[in-house]
Amino acid sequence: MSAPGPRALARRVLAALLLGWAFGAGAGLAAADTVVVLVRHAEKATDHPRDPGLSEAGQARAASLAMVLADYPLASALVSEYKRTGQTAGPTLRQHNLTATVLPVGKDTAEAYGQRMAELVRRKHQGEALLVVSHSDTVPAILFALAGVQVPPILEASEFNRLYVITLPAQGPPSVIAARF
């Protein structure tokens, strides 16, 4: 993996600063707040038509995500059944000594999957900080199901760098920070 260029480094620093703020570095989050870091899987390889792993660029992005999340108190992670989501989360999981819970997409629509993911987060992960790695169609659906926020569609072929930090307070409305990494 080559050294990041100035723009990539600036994006990582910005993402780290935003995450620091979102995770309570002066933001006053209560212990019961749930913080979800939501990303799309990294760049995929062409090694399998249905379930590809990560490309070299994807592996570098997964390592970058782990660097951004290195100092944050992640308690769990949720991924789909596809290799690329688990491989994207992998470096972060190893760093935090975590194992991901798999929530299969199966035959669900993006909206139905988003609802199921939001229900799982609220039911089993309340008060935690967690990483959720999903797909170009399901990330916007999960974000909407958790926080009621609509975002532009994620470009299937080329957009792998969006990062959303969703804070679900014990009381009050959710908040969302959008960044790129």
CORLINPE-V807418 format. One record per residue. N is the residue number from 0. RES is the residue in one letter. SS is DSSP state (A for helix, B for strand, O for the rest). Layout:
BEGIN
n,res,ss
N,RES,SS
N,RES,SS
END
This chain:
BEGIN
n,res,ss
0,M,O
1,S,O
2,A,O
3,P,O
4,G,O
5,P,A
6,R,A
7,A,A
8,L,A
9,A,A
10,R,A
11,R,A
12,V,A
13,L,A
14,A,A
15,A,A
16,L,A
17,L,A
18,L,A
19,G,A
20,W,A
21,A,A
22,F,O
23,G,O
24,A,O
25,G,O
26,A,O
27,G,O
28,L,O
29,A,O
30,A,O
31,A,O
32,D,O
33,T,B
34,V,B
35,V,B
36,V,B
37,L,B
38,V,B
39,R,B
40,H,O
41,A,O
42,E,O
43,K,B
44,A,O
45,T,O
46,D,O
47,H,O
48,P,O
49,R,O
50,D,O
51,P,O
52,G,O
53,L,B
54,S,O
55,E,A
56,A,A
57,G,A
58,Q,A
59,A,A
60,R,A
61,A,A
62,A,A
63,S,A
64,L,A
65,A,A
66,M,A
67,V,A
68,L,O
69,A,O
70,D,O
71,Y,O
72,P,O
73,L,O
74,A,O
75,S,B
76,A,B
77,L,B
78,V,B
79,S,O
80,E,O
81,Y,O
82,K,A
83,R,A
84,T,A
85,G,A
86,Q,A
87,T,A
88,A,A
89,G,A
90,P,A
91,T,A
92,L,A
93,R,A
94,Q,A
95,H,A
96,N,O
97,L,O
98,T,O
99,A,O
100,T,B
101,V,B
102,L,O
103,P,O
104,V,O
105,G,O
106,K,O
107,D,O
108,T,O
109,A,A
110,E,A
111,A,A
112,Y,A
113,G,A
114,Q,A
115,R,A
116,M,A
117,A,A
118,E,A
119,L,A
120,V,A
121,R,A
122,R,A
123,K,A
124,H,O
125,Q,O
126,G,O
127,E,O
128,A,B
129,L,B
130,L,B
131,V,B
132,V,B
133,S,B
134,H,O
135,S,A
136,D,A
137,T,A
138,V,A
139,P,A
140,A,A
141,I,A
142,L,A
143,F,A
144,A,A
145,L,A
146,A,A
147,G,O
148,V,O
149,Q,O
150,V,O
151,P,O
152,P,O
153,I,O
154,L,O
155,E,O
156,A,O
157,S,O
158,E,O
159,F,O
160,N,O
161,R,B
162,L,B
163,Y,B
164,V,B
165,I,B
166,T,B
167,L,B
168,P,O
169,A,O
170,Q,O
171,G,O
172,P,O
173,P,O
174,S,B
175,V,B
176,I,B
177,A,B
178,A,B
179,R,B
180,F,O
END
